[in-house]
Amino acid sequence: MSRATLFGFFAIVLGSLLCYGYWTLSVKQGTFSWSVIEPKTAYPDEWNTVNYIWVPTANEKKNLQKIIEKRFENRRKVLEKFCSKFKSAGESAVPPSQLISTKDKKLTVCYIQKAASTSWNRLVWRLRHNVETIPTGVGGIRSDNLRDISQLNFREKQRLVETSLSVITVRHPFARLISGWNNKLNREFIRTHGNTLLRSMPELVQHFMTEAESPTHALTFERFLAFIINQSTNRTRAQWIRQLDSHFRPMLDICCPCDFMYKYVVKVETAPDDVWYVLDQIDVAMTTFISQTNVTSITWKGNQRMNDAAVLKEFAAHTKDVEHEISSSIRNYFKNVPPEHAHKLIKLYQSDFQAFGYSFDVKGIRAGGIT
C-alpha cells in the first residue's frame, strides 16, 4: 500500500472524547505533534488546544516505538490472563458483527461504539476507496465497510483476524458510559436521532425527565446509571446485554477478544500514539487535523531539536497527564453517584474491567488502567 496522509482521522476521535481533556500525537513527514486539548467550559463543546511539536531523530522514533510496543505487550498479557479463566462458548458463540477490513485485508478492525468507532470506519473506508474526500454521514460508510465481511462464518472471521493486522479499540467502561450518556441522551440528539436509541431501549422513555429537572439531557447521569442497573434486575446477563443499545453493551460481548485474538489492543485514552504505531506497520502515515470550532492553537518549540532523553521524559510526562486528566473527569461525573450503584456497575461491566486492565476505586472515586 502506498504511503497516504489521512487528514481528519482524529477530528472524530476528539468528538468521541467530549468529556475529557486529551492529547494527541500526530506524524506528518517526520514531524511529531502533541496537542493538549482541554474543555473551556463545563459543557464539553469548546476547547483550548496547545501543540507541542518537534522533528524526531531516527533514534527518538525508535525509542518511542519501544515504549508503545511494551504497552501493547502488557495489554496482551492482561487479556490473555483474563481469557485463560474466561469460559468461552467457542464456535457456538455469536461472532463479532462489527469487523471491518481494507480490501487487501492488511488491516482489520473490530469497532466499538464510543471507542473511536466513527474514526475507524472513516479511516478504513478511505483506505478501501483510496480517496481523500469521504461522505459526511457515517451510516453509509459503515454499511459499505461491513459488506465484505458480514457473510463470513465464525472460522472465516477468525482467520481474517489471525492473518491481518487486527485491532480492537477499547475505553474505560465508565468513560464509555459517560460519553454514551452525554451524546445519546442529549436533548438535541433525542429530538433529531432519538428513534434509533429508543427502538433498542424502549423502556428508557418512561424515565425521561422534564427540562426543568434536567435541562441538557433527557435524564441526569445518575438517573441514567440507575436505569442501566435496573435493567439487569431479574434478567440473565445475556438478556440484559440484548436489551442494551450497542453504545452501552460491554465491549467484550461486541468483539469477543477471547475467541478472536486481535494483534493490538488500542486504548482510546492513548489512541493517537497507539494508532500511529499501528498504521506505521502497514506503511500508512497519520496526520492529526482538528476541524472543530472554538479551538485555539499555540505552537511551542517549533522544530527545536530535543535529545532522546528529553523526548522520553516529555512522553512520560504527557502519558501521566492523560491518566490524571481522564481520571479527574470520571471522578467529576461519578462524585454524585451512590457508591452502591458504582459497585453494581463494576460488577455488570466486570469483564471489560478485567480483560482490558481498567479499574475503579469506589471509595476514592479514582479510575485506573487508563494507559
PAMARKOL-639921 format. One record per residue (C-alpha): residue number from 1; residue in one letter; x, y, z. Coordinates in Angstrom, 1 decimal, m for minus. Example, Ala and Ser with C-alpha at 12.3 -4.5 7.8 and 13.67 -1.06 7.14 Angstrom:
2
(1, A, (12.3, m4.5, 7.8)) (2, S, (13.7, m1.1, 7.1)) 
//
This chain:
371
(1, M, (0.0, 0.0, 0.0)) (2, S, (1.4, 3.4, m0.9)) (3, R, (2.0, 5.9, 1.8)) (4, A, (m1.1, 8.0, 2.4)) (5, T, (m1.8, 11.1, 4.5)) (6, L, (m5.0, 10.7, 6.4)) (7, F, (m6.3, 14.1, 7.3)) (8, G, (m9.1, 14.3, 9.8)) (9, F, (m8.7, 10.9, 11.4)) (10, F, (m8.7, 12.2, 15.0)) (11, A, (m11.0, 15.1, 14.4)) (12, I, (m13.7, 12.5, 15.0)) (13, V, (m11.7, 10.9, 17.9)) (14, L, (m11.8, 14.3, 19.6)) (15, G, (m15.6, 14.4, 19.1)) (16, S, (m15.9, 11.0, 20.7)) (17, L, (m13.8, 12.2, 23.7)) (18, L, (m16.1, 15.1, 24.5)) (19, C, (m15.9, 14.6, 28.2)) (20, Y, (m12.2, 14.9, 28.7)) (21, G, (m9.1, 16.9, 28.4)) (22, Y, (m6.9, 15.0, 26.0)) (23, W, (m3.7, 15.0, 24.0)) (24, T, (m2.8, 13.8, 20.5)) (25, L, (0.3, 12.7, 18.8)) (26, S, (0.5, 13.1, 15.1)) (27, V, (3.0, 12.4, 12.4)) (28, K, (3.5, 14.2, 9.1)) (29, Q, (6.7, 14.0, 7.1)) (30, G, (8.6, 13.1, 10.2)) (31, T, (7.1, 15.8, 12.5)) (32, F, (5.5, 14.7, 15.7)) (33, S, (3.0, 16.9, 17.4)) (34, W, (1.4, 16.6, 20.9)) (35, S, (m1.8, 18.6, 21.3)) (36, V, (m3.1, 19.1, 24.8)) (37, I, (m6.9, 19.7, 24.5)) (38, E, (m8.9, 20.9, 27.4)) (39, P, (m12.5, 21.9, 27.8)) (40, K, (m13.1, 25.6, 28.1)) (41, T, (m16.4, 25.2, 29.8)) (42, A, (m18.3, 22.7, 31.9)) (43, Y, (m20.3, 21.7, 28.9)) (44, P, (m17.7, 19.9, 26.7)) (45, D, (m18.1, 21.5, 23.3)) (46, E, (m15.4, 24.2, 23.5)) (47, W, (m11.7, 23.5, 23.6)) (48, N, (m8.3, 25.1, 24.2)) (49, T, (m5.5, 23.5, 22.3)) (50, V, (m1.8, 23.7, 22.7)) (51, N, (0.5, 22.0, 20.2)) (52, Y, (3.9, 20.6, 21.2)) (53, I, (6.0, 20.0, 18.0)) (54, W, (9.4, 18.6, 17.2)) (55, V, (11.2, 16.7, 14.4)) (56, P, (12.5, 13.5, 15.9)) (57, T, (15.7, 11.8, 15.0)) (58, A, (15.6, 8.2, 13.9)) (59, N, (16.7, 7.1, 17.4)) (60, E, (14.0, 9.2, 19.0)) (61, K, (11.3, 7.5, 16.8)) (62, K, (12.8, 4.1, 17.7)) (63, N, (12.7, 4.8, 21.4)) (64, L, (9.0, 5.9, 21.1)) (65, Q, (8.2, 2.7, 19.2)) (66, K, (9.8, 0.6, 22.0)) (67, I, (7.6, 2.3, 24.6)) (68, I, (4.5, 1.7, 22.6)) (69, E, (5.5, m1.9, 21.9)) (70, K, (5.9, m2.5, 25.6)) (71, R, (2.5, m1.0, 26.2)) (72, F, (0.9, m3.4, 23.7)) (73, E, (2.7, m6.3, 25.1)) (74, N, (1.4, m5.6, 28.6)) (75, R, (m2.1, m5.3, 27.4)) (76, R, (m1.8, m8.6, 25.6)) (77, K, (m0.7, m10.3, 28.8)) (78, V, (m3.6, m8.9, 30.8)) (79, L, (m6.1, m10.0, 28.1)) (80, E, (m4.5, m13.5, 27.8)) (81, K, (m4.7, m13.9, 31.6)) (82, F, (m8.3, m13.0, 31.6)) (83, C, (m9.1, m15.3, 28.7)) (84, S, (m7.4, m18.2, 30.3)) (85, K, (m10.1, m18.1, 33.0)) (86, F, (m12.9, m17.0, 30.8)) (87, K, (m15.5, m19.6, 29.8)) (88, S, (m15.8, m19.2, 26.0)) (89, A, (m18.8, m20.5, 24.1)) (90, G, (m16.4, m21.4, 21.2)) (91, E, (m17.9, m21.6, 17.8)) (92, S, (m21.4, m21.7, 19.2)) (93, A, (m20.8, m18.0, 20.2)) (94, V, (m22.1, m15.2, 18.0)) (95, P, (m19.0, m13.9, 16.1)) (96, P, (m18.3, m10.2, 16.1)) (97, S, (m20.7, m8.4, 13.7)) (98, Q, (m18.6, m5.2, 13.7)) (99, L, (m15.5, m6.4, 11.9)) (100, I, (m14.3, m4.1, 9.0)) (101, S, (m11.3, m4.6, 6.8)) (102, T, (m9.4, m2.9, 4.0)) (103, K, (m9.8, m4.6, 0.6)) (104, D, (m6.3, m6.0, 0.7)) (105, K, (m7.1, m7.4, 4.2)) (106, K, (m4.0, m5.9, 5.6)) (107, L, (m5.9, m4.1, 8.3)) (108, T, (m8.9, m5.5, 10.2)) (109, V, (m10.7, m3.6, 12.9)) (110, C, (m13.4, m4.6, 15.4)) (111, Y, (m15.0, m1.2, 16.1)) (112, I, (m16.8, m0.5, 19.4)) (113, Q, (m19.3, 2.4, 19.8)) (114, K, (m18.0, 5.2, 22.0)) (115, A, (m14.4, 4.0, 21.4)) (116, A, (m13.5, 5.9, 18.2)) (117, S, (m15.8, 3.7, 16.0)) (118, T, (m16.5, 6.6, 13.6)) (119, S, (m12.8, 7.3, 13.2)) (120, W, (m12.0, 3.7, 12.4)) (121, N, (m14.9, 3.5, 9.9)) (122, R, (m13.8, 6.6, 8.1)) (123, L, (m10.2, 5.5, 8.0)) (124, V, (m11.0, 2.0, 6.7)) (125, W, (m13.4, 3.5, 4.1)) (126, R, (m10.8, 5.9, 2.9)) (127, L, (m8.2, 3.1, 2.6)) (128, R, (m10.7, 0.9, 0.8)) (129, H, (m11.5, 3.5, m1.8)) (130, N, (m8.2, 5.3, m1.9)) (131, V, (m9.7, 8.8, m1.7)) (132, E, (m9.2, 11.9, 0.3)) (133, T, (m12.9, 13.1, 0.5)) (134, I, (m15.3, 11.0, 2.3)) (135, P, (m19.1, 11.3, 2.8)) (136, T, (m20.3, 13.3, 5.8)) (137, G, (m22.7, 10.7, 7.1)) (138, V, (m21.2, 7.6, 8.8)) (139, G, (m24.2, 5.2, 8.2)) (140, G, (m23.4, 4.6, 4.5)) (141, I, (m19.7, 4.3, 5.3)) (142, R, (m20.3, 1.7, 8.0)) (143, S, (m22.6, m0.4, 5.7)) (144, D, (m20.0, m0.3, 2.9)) (145, N, (m17.2, m1.4, 5.2)) (146, L, (m19.3, m4.2, 6.7)) (147, R, (m20.4, m5.6, 3.3)) (148, D, (m17.4, m7.8, 2.5)) (149, I, (m17.2, m9.4, 6.0)) (150, S, (m20.8, m9.8, 7.0)) (151, Q, (m21.1, m13.0, 5.0)) (152, L, (m18.1, m14.7, 6.6)) (153, N, (m18.7, m17.5, 9.1)) (154, F, (m17.1, m17.9, 12.6)) (155, R, (m13.9, m19.6, 11.4)) (156, E, (m13.5, m17.4, 8.4)) (157, K, (m13.7, m14.3, 10.6)) (158, Q, (m11.2, m15.9, 13.0)) (159, R, (m8.8, m16.5, 10.1)) (160, L, (m9.1, m12.9, 8.9)) (161, V, (m8.3, m11.6, 12.4)) (162, E, (m5.3, m14.0, 12.7)) (163, T, (m3.8, m13.3, 9.3)) (164, S, (m4.2, m9.5, 9.1)) (165, L, (m3.0, m6.6, 11.3)) (166, S, (m6.0, m6.7, 13.6)) (167, V, (m7.1, m4.1, 16.1)) (168, I, (m9.6, m3.7, 18.8)) (169, T, (m10.1, m0.3, 20.4)) (170, V, (m11.3, m0.1, 24.0)) (171, R, (m12.1, 2.5, 26.6)) (172, H, (m12.5, 2.7, 30.3)) (173, P, (m16.0, 1.3, 30.9)) (174, F, (m17.2, 4.3, 32.9)) (175, A, (m15.8, 6.7, 30.3)) (176, R, (m17.9, 4.9, 27.7)) (177, L, (m21.0, 5.3, 29.9)) (178, I, (m20.3, 9.0, 30.3)) (179, S, (m19.7, 9.5, 26.6)) (180, G, (m22.7, 7.5, 25.6)) (181, W, (m25.0, 9.4, 28.0)) (182, N, (m23.6, 12.7, 27.1)) (183, N, (m24.1, 12.1, 23.3)) (184, K, (m27.1, 9.8, 23.1)) (185, L, (m29.2, 11.3, 25.9)) (186, N, (m28.5, 14.9, 25.0)) (187, R, (m31.9, 16.5, 24.3)) (188, E, (m30.9, 17.8, 20.9)) (189, F, (m29.8, 14.3, 19.9)) (190, I, (m33.1, 12.8, 21.2)) (191, R, (m35.1, 15.3, 19.2)) (192, T, (m33.2, 14.6, 15.9)) (193, H, (m32.0, 11.0, 16.1)) (194, G, (m33.7, 9.5, 19.2)) (195, N, (m35.8, 7.0, 17.3)) (196, T, (m32.8, 4.6, 16.8)) (197, L, (m31.9, 4.7, 20.5)) (198, L, (m35.5, 4.2, 21.7)) (199, R, (m36.1, 1.3, 19.3)) (200, S, (m33.3, m0.6, 21.1)) (201, M, (m34.2, 0.6, 24.6)) (202, P, (m38.0, 1.4, 24.5)) (203, E, (m38.3, 1.4, 28.3)) (204, L, (m35.9, 4.3, 28.6)) (205, V, (m38.6, 6.9, 27.5)) (206, Q, (m40.6, 6.1, 30.7)) (207, H, (m37.7, 7.5, 32.7)) (208, F, (m37.3, 10.8, 30.8)) (209, M, (m37.3, 13.9, 33.0)) (210, T, (m38.6, 17.4, 32.3)) (211, E, (m36.3, 20.1, 31.1)) (212, A, (m36.8, 21.8, 34.5)) (213, E, (m35.4, 18.7, 36.2)) (214, S, (m32.6, 18.0, 33.6)) (215, P, (m32.1, 21.0, 31.2)) (216, T, (m29.5, 19.5, 28.8)) (217, H, (m30.2, 15.7, 28.9)) (218, A, (m33.4, 13.6, 28.8)) (219, L, (m32.3, 12.3, 32.2)) (220, T, (m29.5, 13.1, 34.6)) (221, F, (m26.3, 11.0, 34.5)) (222, E, (m27.2, 9.5, 37.9)) (223, R, (m30.7, 8.5, 36.8)) (224, F, (m29.3, 7.0, 33.6)) (225, L, (m27.0, 4.8, 35.5)) (226, A, (m29.8, 3.7, 37.8)) (227, F, (m31.8, 2.7, 34.7)) (228, I, (m28.9, 0.6, 33.4)) (229, I, (m28.6, m1.2, 36.7)) (230, N, (m32.4, m1.7, 37.0)) (231, Q, (m32.5, m3.2, 33.5)) (232, S, (m30.3, m6.1, 34.9)) (233, T, (m32.8, m6.9, 37.6)) (234, N, (m34.5, m10.3, 37.1)) (235, R, (m32.6, m10.8, 33.9)) (236, T, (m29.7, m13.1, 32.9)) (237, R, (m26.6, m11.4, 31.7)) (238, A, (m27.4, m12.4, 28.2)) (239, Q, (m30.9, m10.9, 28.5)) (240, W, (m29.5, m7.7, 30.0)) (241, I, (m27.0, m7.3, 27.2)) (242, R, (m29.5, m8.0, 24.4)) (243, Q, (m31.8, m5.1, 25.5)) (244, L, (m29.0, m2.6, 25.7)) (245, D, (m28.2, m0.3, 22.9)) (246, S, (m24.7, m1.1, 21.4)) (247, H, (m23.3, 2.1, 22.9)) (248, F, (m23.8, 0.7, 26.3)) (249, R, (m23.1, m3.0, 25.8)) (250, P, (m19.9, m4.5, 27.3)) (251, M, (m17.0, m4.3, 24.9)) (252, L, (m16.1, m8.0, 25.5)) (253, D, (m19.5, m9.0, 24.1)) (254, I, (m19.1, m6.9, 21.0)) (255, C, (m15.7, m8.0, 19.8)) (256, C, (m15.2, m11.4, 21.5)) (257, P, (m11.4, m11.0, 22.1)) (258, C, (m11.0, m14.4, 23.8)) (259, D, (m12.2, m16.1, 20.6)) (260, F, (m10.7, m13.6, 18.2)) (261, M, (m7.1, m12.8, 19.1)) (262, Y, (m6.5, m9.3, 17.9)) (263, K, (m2.9, m8.3, 17.4)) (264, Y, (m3.2, m4.9, 19.0)) (265, V, (m5.4, m3.6, 21.9)) (266, V, (m5.6, 0.1, 21.3)) (267, K, (m7.0, 2.3, 24.1)) (268, V, (m8.9, 5.4, 23.3)) (269, E, (m7.1, 7.1, 26.1)) (270, T, (m3.8, 6.7, 24.3)) (271, A, (m5.2, 6.3, 20.8)) (272, P, (m3.1, 8.9, 19.0)) (273, D, (0.2, 7.3, 19.6)) (274, D, (m1.2, 3.7, 19.6)) (275, V, (m2.8, 4.3, 16.2)) (276, W, (0.3, 6.0, 14.8)) (277, Y, (2.3, 2.9, 15.7)) (278, V, (m0.3, 0.5, 14.2)) (279, L, (m0.6, 2.4, 10.9)) (280, D, (3.1, 2.6, 10.6)) (281, Q, (3.1, m1.2, 10.4)) (282, I, (1.2, m1.0, 7.1)) (283, D, (3.0, 2.0, 5.7)) (284, V, (0.2, 4.5, 6.3)) (285, A, (1.1, 7.9, 7.7)) (286, M, (m1.3, 9.6, 10.1)) (287, T, (m1.8, 13.3, 10.4)) (288, T, (m3.9, 14.8, 13.1)) (289, F, (m6.3, 17.5, 11.9)) (290, I, (m8.6, 19.4, 14.3)) (291, S, (m11.6, 20.7, 12.5)) (292, Q, (m13.7, 21.8, 15.5)) (293, T, (m14.9, 25.3, 16.1)) (294, N, (m13.8, 27.3, 19.2)) (295, V, (m10.3, 25.9, 19.1)) (296, T, (m7.2, 28.0, 19.5)) (297, S, (m3.8, 26.6, 18.7)) (298, I, (m0.5, 27.7, 20.1)) (299, T, (2.8, 26.3, 18.7)) (300, W, (5.6, 25.6, 21.2)) (301, K, (9.2, 24.7, 20.4)) (302, G, (8.7, 24.6, 16.6)) (303, N, (11.4, 22.4, 15.1)) (304, Q, (13.7, 22.8, 18.1)) (305, R, (15.9, 19.7, 18.5)) (306, M, (15.2, 17.6, 21.5)) (307, N, (17.6, 14.9, 22.6)) (308, D, (16.5, 11.3, 23.2)) (309, A, (16.3, 11.7, 27.0)) (310, A, (14.2, 14.9, 26.7)) (311, V, (11.8, 13.2, 24.3)) (312, L, (11.3, 10.2, 26.5)) (313, K, (10.8, 12.5, 29.6)) (314, E, (8.3, 14.6, 27.7)) (315, F, (6.4, 11.5, 26.5)) (316, A, (6.3, 10.0, 30.0)) (317, A, (5.1, 13.3, 31.5)) (318, H, (2.3, 13.6, 29.0)) (319, T, (1.2, 10.0, 29.5)) (320, K, (0.9, 10.7, 33.2)) (321, D, (m1.1, 13.9, 32.4)) (322, V, (m3.5, 11.8, 30.3)) (323, E, (m4.2, 9.4, 33.2)) (324, H, (m4.7, 12.3, 35.6)) (325, E, (m7.0, 14.3, 33.3)) (326, I, (m9.2, 11.4, 32.4)) (327, S, (m9.4, 10.0, 35.9)) (328, S, (m10.3, 13.5, 37.2)) (329, S, (m13.1, 13.8, 34.6)) (330, I, (m14.5, 10.4, 35.5)) (331, R, (m14.4, 11.5, 39.2)) (332, N, (m16.3, 14.6, 38.4)) (333, Y, (m19.2, 12.6, 36.8)) (334, F, (m19.2, 9.9, 39.5)) (335, K, (m18.9, 12.1, 42.6)) (336, N, (m22.7, 12.2, 43.0)) (337, V, (m23.2, 8.5, 42.0)) (338, P, (m24.2, 6.4, 45.1)) (339, P, (m21.4, 4.0, 46.0)) (340, E, (m23.7, 1.0, 45.8)) (341, H, (m24.5, 1.9, 42.2)) (342, A, (m20.8, 2.2, 41.3)) (343, H, (m20.2, m1.3, 42.8)) (344, K, (m23.1, m2.7, 40.8)) (345, L, (m21.8, m1.1, 37.6)) (346, I, (m18.4, m2.6, 38.2)) (347, K, (m20.0, m6.0, 38.6)) (348, L, (m22.1, m5.6, 35.4)) (349, Y, (m19.0, m4.5, 33.3)) (350, Q, (m16.6, m6.7, 35.2)) (351, S, (m15.4, m8.5, 32.1)) (352, D, (m14.4, m5.2, 30.4)) (353, F, (m12.5, m4.1, 33.5)) (354, Q, (m10.6, m7.3, 33.9)) (355, A, (m10.0, m8.1, 30.2)) (356, F, (m8.5, m4.7, 29.4)) (357, G, (m6.8, m3.8, 32.6)) (358, Y, (m9.1, m1.0, 33.8)) (359, S, (m10.1, m0.3, 37.4)) (360, F, (m12.2, 2.0, 39.6)) (361, D, (m11.7, 2.7, 43.3)) (362, V, (m15.2, 3.4, 44.5)) (363, K, (m14.1, 4.9, 47.9)) (364, G, (m11.5, 7.2, 46.3)) (365, I, (m13.6, 7.8, 43.1)) (366, R, (m10.5, 7.1, 41.1)) (367, A, (m10.2, 5.4, 37.7)) (368, G, (m7.2, 3.3, 36.8)) (369, G, (m5.6, 1.4, 34.0)) (370, I, (m6.1, 4.4, 31.7)) (371, T, (m2.8, 3.9, 29.9)) 
//
